[in-house]
Amino acid sequence: MRIKAVLLAMGLVSCGLAQAALTSGTYVAEGKGNNGPVVVETTIENGAITKIRVLKNSETPMIGETAIKLLPTKIVDRQSLDIDKVAGATNSSNAILTAVGEVLKKAGGSKADLKAVAQKKDQAAVLEDANTDVVVVGAGGSGMAAAIEAKRKGLNVILIEKLPMIGGTTALSSTAFNAGGSKIQMALKKPYTADDYYLKLKGKGPDDASLRNLADLSGPTTDWLVDMGADLGRVINGSQHTPKDGGALGAMLVPVMKKQLDKLGIEPRTSTKAEDLYVKDGRVAGVRVSHDNGKYVIHAKGVILATGGPGMVKAAYSSGKYTPMWAGYPSTASRGATGDALAMATKVGAALGQMDRSGPQTVAYQTGNGAVSLTNVRYNGAILVNEDGNRFVNELALTPILGKAIKDQKDGHAYLIFDQASVDRAALMKKYKEAGYFVEAPTLDALAKKLGINAENLSKTVVAYQKGMDDGVDHEFGRKDSRFSRIDKVPYYGAKISPASQTTYGGVKIDLKARAVTETGKVIPGLYVSGEAASQYGQGVSIGVILGKLAADTAAEDIAKMK
C-alpha cells in the first residue's frame, strides 16, 4: 500500500507539472534584431498566447518589417515558437521569437507549456502557366524600377521575387543615389552636370561608352524618382542625393517604389524563384519558376533579369571564385543577391564581363547579428585610423582602394573616429548611435583606451587633421569631400570596422540599351539585364535603378515592333 501511495503521489506531481498553466497577463520583453532591440508585447490568457504586438523596432523596411508582420500571427495561430523564420529576415525573426520566449519565462513557464495547434494543410493552389508582356525577375530596386516603368509604358507586367519580401539590397542602402544633371543639382549655386558625373565615373572605371550612358541617364532617372515621391533633396559631394534629414536612402526609397507598384496594380509574386529561361523560336519568351506549391511557366514577350550581384554572398565572395581578395569577409548585401541571372543567361548564350571587379563595402560594422554599412559615418566627416592611431588613407578614396587599404592594416580592420558634430548632421547617424554601434567617450584619450588604440598618436592625428581643416586642405591625403567636422565637439565617438562584400560590377554583358549580348556582341532577342546582374561599372543603387528603367524602356520599344 505504501508503494502504491508513493507512486500515486508521484503521478499527481507529474500530472501537476504537465498541467502547469502560464500566468495570464500582458508582458513586455525584447530581442536583439538586425538594427537594434525589438520590443514585443505579448498577452497570455488561460495558458495560451492570444495577442502579440511589436511596440518598438528599428528593423529595415520591407525586410525586417516582413518578419514583424508575419511571425506574430503565426505564433498565435500555431501556439508554438517552433516555426520557420522568415527567409532573408533571420535576425528580425530571432528577435521576435526571443522576446516571446522571455515572456513565457515571465509568465512562469516556457514554450513547452504551449499547446501547439495542429495546422490544416492548405489545399495547394493549382498553379497555371501565365502570360504577360514582361516578366521581371528580382524585386530589388532595379526590378521594381523596371516593373514600374514597363507598366507606365502600357505593358502588362509580372514581378517575381524568390524571397518572401521585396526590396533586395536597395532596402539596405544607407548612403546616396549618385547622379549628375538632375533638376535638384542644376538648381544648386554651383550646378553639377552629367559631364561632371561622367568625369567622376571615368576616374573610377574603364573609359567606355557605358559610363557616358550611365551618366547621361542618371539625371533624368533622379527626376523620375523625385516625381514618384522620393526624397532626394539633399546633395553632398556633388553627385550624391540623400534624404533631406540625412536618413538612410533605402529605408526611404523602397517604400516609395512599393507605393508606386501598388498604385499601378503590380502585386509582386514573392517566394517565387526563377529556375530557367524559356526559349521559343530563338527568342527568350518567358521564365520557368518554382513556388512552394509547384512549378509553372510565365510566358512573356520580354524578360528582364534584375537578380542582384553575381553570386555576391556565396559563389563570388565567400569562395573567392571571382574576387578572392574579399573571400572570408562578411556581406552587407541582401541574402537574395546571389546572381541567379548568370546561370540562366549563359545557358542561352549570353556573355559575362568584368567578373573580377567589385565595389566592397569599406566600413562594415559587426553588430553581432551581421554586418551593417557605416559609410554614412565617413560621409558625415569621420576619419579612419589604424590600431596605432594613425590615418593611412583618404577616407573618400575609390572603394577598391579604400577597401584594400583597410584590409592591409593589422588584422584587416580599422576605426572610424568622429565627434558630436558628425552625429548631429544626419538622422541615420543618430539612429546608429541609439542602436549602440558607436563607442562614446568625453575625451580622445578615453576613446582611444576604450577602442584599444594608441592614444598619443590618435591625439596627434586629430590635431593634424584639424590644421588641415583650418587651412582648407588635407595635407596628408588630399581628401576633398565630406570634410564637415574638425573633430572637436564633445563627446567623441569611434567604431571598429572592416571591409565587406557589397557591390559587384561584373555580370551579363549588355549593349547600351540593356539588351543581353553574346560574346560577339549579338543581341539575344527578348532578354534584358539590369542592375548588378549586368556588367556595368557605377554606384550600387544608381546602377540598379538607372538600368532597370532603361531595360523597361527598351523592352517596350522592342515589343511595340513585334505588333
Buried (B, 14 or more C-beta within 10 A) or exposed (E): EEEEEEEEEEEEEEEEEEEBEBEEEEBBBBBBBBBBBBBBBBBBEEBBBEEBEBEEBBBBBBBBBBBBEBBBEBBBEBBBBEBEBBBBBBBBBBBBBBBBBBBBEBBEBEBEBBEEEEEEEEEEEEBEEBBBBBBBBBBBBBBBBBBBBBBBBEBBBBBBBBBBBBBBBBBBBBBBBBBBBBEBBBEEEEEBBBEBBBBBBBEBBEEEEBBBBBBBBBBBBBBBBBEBEBBBEBBBBBBBBBBEBBBBBBBBBBBBBBEBBEEBEBEBBBBBBBBBBBBEEEBBBBBBBBBEEEEBBBBBBBBBBBBBBBBBBEBBBBEBBBBEBBEEBBBBBBBBBBBBBBBBBEEBBBBBBBBEBBBBBBBBBBBEBBBBBBBBBBBBBBBBBBBBBBBBBBBBBBBBEBBBBBBEBEEEBBBBBBBBBBBBBBBBBBBBBEBEBBBBBEEBBBBBEEBEBBBEBBBEBBEBBBEBBEEEEBEBBEBEBBBBBBBBBEBBBBBBBBBBBBBBBBBBBBBBBBBBBEEEEEBBBBBBBBBBBBBBBBBBBBBBBBBBBBBBBBBBEBBEEEE
